Amino acid sequence: HVLEAVNGYLVLGEGLLAGQRPLAQAWNFGPPPQAFASVQSVVERLVSLWGGTASWRCEPVKDWHEAGFLTLDITKAMRYLPWRPCLTLDEALGLTVSWYQAAQAGENMHDCTLRQIRALQQSGAQ
């Protein structure tokens, strides 16, 4: 979820602002290894969370070239920064679906995003 990456960059920014020059390098912020899921699994969860008539189907594409497994390696961020991912996959997908449903309903997305951040703060997510 985008808030995981934003949180990571804010932690990184704090370190840089404090003069920790060795932090001025490339970083990956993402889910923990145990949260990895197939595209099919993610789409099925999204369809379920969206509800209503949401559906999907997979149409095989001939000669599709894609890596069998793609991920971000967050080891460095977890080792050298006071940062950890705090959302489960289901929480991240739930936030994503509710955000897009709010947008579709014409809600003020600034307010929606702030509500989500406040809810995460109240739940103890850092």
N, C-alpha and C positions, 0 to 999 in steps of 0.2 A: 504494500500500500504506500502511496506517496507520502503519508505522514511518517512512516518509518524512515524514509530517506531524508525528509526534511529534518527530523529529529537528529539523525546522524550528522547532517551538515551543520546544524546549530551547535552540536557538541564540538565538532571539528573547528568551527568558527571561534568558539570560546577559547579553545586551545591556541589557535593562531593569534587571537587578540591578546592573549596572555604572554605572547612572545615565544611560544614553543615552535620555533622555525622548522625543526625536523618534521613537523606535521604537514608541511607544504609539499604534498605529493598526492598521487592518485589514491582514491579510496572507493570501496564498494560497500553499499548499504543495502541489505535485503533480508530475506527470511533466513531463519536458521536451517541447517541441513535437514532436520527432521520434518520440516514443513514442505519439502519438495513434493510436487504432485504433477501428474500428467496433465496435458492440456485437456484431454477428455474429462478427467475428474474435475478440473476447475470449471469447465463449461457446464457440466452436469450440476454442480453445486450452484452456480450462478442461475441456471434455469430454475432450480428449485427455490432459491431465495427470491427470485423475481416474481414467481407465482403467475397467476392468470394463465394466459395462453402462450407464454414464453416456451419456445422449443428450439431444438437444433438438430441438425443431421450432418454427418460427416460424409463427404463425397471424396473418395480416393482420387488423387491426381497422379497421372502417369509421370514417371521420371522426376518426382519432386525431390529436390536435394535439400536436405536439412539435417543438422546434427541430431543424433538420437537423444542427446541429453544436454541441455543448456542450463547453466546456473551462474550465479554470482558467488565468488569466494569472499565471504565476509570475515575470514579468520583474522586478517590484519586489523580490521576495525575493532573486533572484539578483544584483540590482544593489546593494542596500543591506545585505545580510547576508552573513556568511561561510557561506552555505548553498548547496548544490547537490543536486539529486536524485541518488541514487547507485544506484538499482535499475533494471534494464531491465524492460520489460513482462513478459518471460518469467520473470525472477527474482521479480518481485512476484506474478505469478500462481502460480508454484511455491510460494512461501511461503504464500500464501493457501490453496491446495489442501491442502498438507501440514498446516496448522493445523487446517482443518476436518476432515480425515481423522483427525487425532489426537483431536479433540473427539468425533467419532463413535465412535472406538474406546474412549472413556472415559478417555483419558490426563489427567494433571494439566495443565491449560492454562497455569498459571503457569510450570511447568517447561518446557513446550513453547515458550512465548514466549521464555523466557530462553535456551534452546538456539538458537533462531533468531537472537536478538540476538548471542549469542556467535559463531555461525557467520558472521554478517555482519561482525563486528569482525575475525575472523581472516582473512576474505577481503579485507579492506582497505576495505570499504564504510564510509563515515563517516556 
